[in-house]
Amino acid sequence: MRYDLDDLRLFLDIVAEGSITAGARRMRLSLPSASARVRSLERQAGVALLVRGRRGVRPTPAGTALARHARDVLAHTARLESAVASYTRSPGPPLTLLGGGSAMHELVPRALVTFLRAHPDVDVTVRESRTPDTVRALADGEADLGVVVDAEARDCGLALESLGDDSLVVIGQAGGVLAGRTALAYSEVAEHPLVGLDAGSSLRRWIEEHLGPHAPVVRHRTSVAGLSTVVSLVAAGVGLAVVPRRAVGAHRRLDVCALRDHWARRQLLLAWGVRGGAASPAATALAEHLRREALPHSPAEPGT
């Protein structure tokens, strides 16, 4: 049995988002087209792959098995294409892209997927970096592009443009201690057990620096490496967390509250380096992919 690779990519996006609408949006397909592809997959498999409900979709046992093997197939295909492409080109110096933890959660990975597919002759080196370090690297010609936080990049002398809101919010398990709340201060958040990022992460260090020396003592139930894990643990009821609003998406098992502290309001900016004067065509193209992926996504429709 042979499956179309784009259909497998769509199915994985739907499973990841818990929504056919959101999965279609990732693949830039219409909802009817995405739904038709899913039905075609199910006819080909001879078994239902998704359970459809009012709150979205979830994979059946067969769908879970397909998703697991689809990831392996797509990873193997990417390695195969990369190996063959390496014999057909002489790559130039890679682009260097730097960004903080918020940008690295979804914005940068999604932009990389579309950029690298569209530009097989360009390689990209990506590193997580705090805004002050990113600004220095760009000013010294050690990087081509950076995604930085506005509060730490003002008056840096680099060309900057807005990529959108990156304000921080408080998240908790749906129906938990945040139920009915719309906003609260960090001092109140700190009274509850928290789920945090690793101590060395750019986002956690940014928060701690803005809290200052009189920050409340908090209890971290656990510290993890990525925002996706933080969100999953909070949804399971482990504790509260402070995360960028963009990291929450359309997650249905969370209550989300605004954070009243002034430092919670921030913007992501695209910063341009000064390497070699004018930006290269490749850097300009990568910037366009970042802009496109930074566009706000509308929430998924119930039951799709």
N, C-alpha and C positions, 0 to 999 in steps of 0.2 A: 504494500500500500504506500503510495507516494503522496505527500502533502506539499502544497504550495508554501514556499518560505514566507511570503508576505502574509498568508493566512495564519501561519504559526506565530508570526510577530504580533499580528492583531489579537490573536487569542491570548497571548501572554500579557499584552497591555490591558485587555479586558479583565483578566484575572487579577492583575496588580491593582487596577483601579476599582474593582468591584462593580463595574458599570460598563455596559456596551457603549453608551454615549461617550463616556470619558475615553474609553479605548479607541473609539473611532476618531475622536479629536486628536489623540496622539499620532495616529496614522494619517491624519488629514483626509479622512473619509466622511461621507455623509452617513447618518444613522441608518437609513434604509440599506445602503451598500454594505455597511458593516454587519447588519443583522442578516443579510442574505449570505454573506461569507460564513458566518457562524452556522447558519442552517446547512450550508453546503458541507462544512466540516463534519457536522453531526450525521448527515446522510452518508458521507464517506466512511465515517467511523462505525456507523450502524448502531450508535448508542448516544443517549443524551450526554452532553458535555458540561452544560450549565443548568443550575437551578435558578429560575427567574422568580423574583419576589418583589414586594412593594419597596423594599429598601435597596434594591439592586440585584446583582447576580453573584453566585458563588459556584465554584467548580464541583461537579459530581466526582465520585471516586475515579471514574474514567477520565474526567477532565483534569483532575490532579495528576494522574499518570501521564496524560498527554503533555501537560505543561512542563513536567519534569524532563521528559525526553525531548521536548521542543527546545528547551534551553540548551541541552547538550548538542542537538543538531545545529542550532544557530551559532553556537560557540565554535563548533568544529568547522562550519562553513566559513566563518570569519577568519579562522586561522588558515584555512585552505586558500581563501582569496588573497590574504596577506602574503602568504608564502609565494604564490604565483606572481603577484604584483611586484614582489621584490626583485624578480629577474627581468622585469620589463621596463624598469625606470632607474634613473640615477637620482635619488632624492637629494634635494638641497638641504641646507640647515633647517632643523625643525623650528616651528614657531614655539614660543614659550608663553603660556597662559597661567596667571596666578589668580587665586581667589580665596576668600574666607570660607568657613564652614557652611554658612547659609547658601552661598553660591554653589558650593560643591554638592549640595544635597540633590538638586534636580536640574537647576538651570544649566550649569556647565556640562554635566553628562549628556543631557538631551541635545544641547548645541553641538557637542562633539560627535554624537551619532550622525546627525544630519550633515555636518561639515565633512567628516571623514569619508562618508559614503559619496558625497558630491566631489571630493577632491582627493582621489587615490594617490596623487603624486605629492601630497603635502603631509608631513608628520607634525604632531603637536606634543610638546612636553607640558604636562600639567602638574602644578604643585599647590597644595593648600598653604596659604600664607596670610598672616595678619596684615591689615591695611597699612600700618606704618612700614612694614618690611616690603610690601608690594610696591608702595610709592617709591621707596629707595631703589629697589631693583629696576623699576621702570625709568627713573631719572638717571640711573647709571648705565642704561642701555643693556641691561641683563635680561630683559623680558620685552615682549611685544605688546601684550595686553594684560590688563588686570581688572578684576571685579572687586570694587572697594566699597567701604561704608562712608557715607557723606560726612559724618561728624569728624572723622579722622583724616579726611582727604582735602579739607578746605585749604585754599591758598597754597597748594602743593606745587603749582606751576605747570602741571600736566594738563593736557586736553582731556576734559571730562564730559560725559553725557549721562543722563538719567536712564536707568533700566527699570525703575519702578519702586514701589513700596517694599520695605523689608522690616516693617515694625514688628516688635516682639509681643507675643501674647502668652497668656497662661492657659494651659490645657489640663484637663482632668477627665477621668472616666465619665461617660454619659450618665446623668442621674446621680452623680456623686456630690462632693462638697461644693462644686461650682454651680450646681443646678440653680437656675433662677438668677444667677449673678451676671452682670454685664461688664463690670470692671472692678479691679482691686489693685492695691499697691503691693510692691514687692515685699514690704515688711509683713504683710498678712500672708502672702504666699509662703514666706520662710517659716511660718508656724506649722506647716504641714511637711510630711516626708516628701522628698523630691527625687526625681530621676534626672540625672545630669549627663552632660558630655564629659569625656576624659579631661583631666585637669589641664593638659597641655593644648587642648583644642582652641582654635582662634575665637570661636564664639563664647566659650566659657570664660576665657581670659578677658574678653571685651566686657562681658557682664560684670566680672569681679572688679575690674579696674574702675568702672563707672559707679559701682557701689561704694568704693573708697574704703578707708581704714575702719570705719564704724559700721561696716556691713553686718547684718544679723547673722548669727551662727545658724547654719542649716544642717539638716540631716539628709544626706544623700543615701537612698536605699541602694543605689548602684550608679556607676558611671560607665558609659559605653562610648563606642567610637563614632557612631553615626546617628543622624537625626531620625532616620527611618526606624531604628531600634528604639530610640527614645519614645517616639509616637506610639509604637506597638506596645511598649511596656505600660505607658500611661493608659492606653485604651483597655488594657487588661486589669487596671486598678492598682498598679504598683505604687503610684504616687503622682504628684503634680509635676509639671515641667514648664520652663520658660523657653519658648522656641520662636523662630520667625513664623509669621502667619502663613507665609508661602509654603512652609513645610507641612502644614496641616491638610491642605487641599480640601477634598469633599468627604473627609473621614466621618462616618456616621456614628462612631462609638465614642465620640469625644464631646465634652463641653468646652467651649472656647470663650475666654474673657479677655478684654483689653487690659493692658498693664498701664496704670496711671502714671508711673514714673516718667519724667521727661526724657530720660535716656532711651526709653523703649521705642520712641518714634524716630525712625531712621529710613534712609533711602539707599538703594544699591546704585552705584555709578560704574560706568565703563570707563576705564582710564587707559590712555594710549601712551606707549613708551616712546623714547626718543632715539631708538636704535637706528642708525643710518639715515636720520633725517625723516623723509616722508615715509608713511606706512607702506608696506609692501602690498601688492594685490591680494596675497594670501591672508595677511592680517586683516585687510579690509573685508574680505569675504567671511572670515571667522567672526568678525564683529557683527556682521549682518545676521549670522545664525544666532548669536547671543541675543541680539535685539528681538528676533522673531520668537525665540523661546521664552523671553521675559514678558511677552504680552500676557495679560491676565486671561485665565481660562474661566469660562462660565461654569457654574455648578452643574453636575449631572442631573438628569431628569429622574424622578423616582421610577423604579421598576425597569430601568434600561441600563 
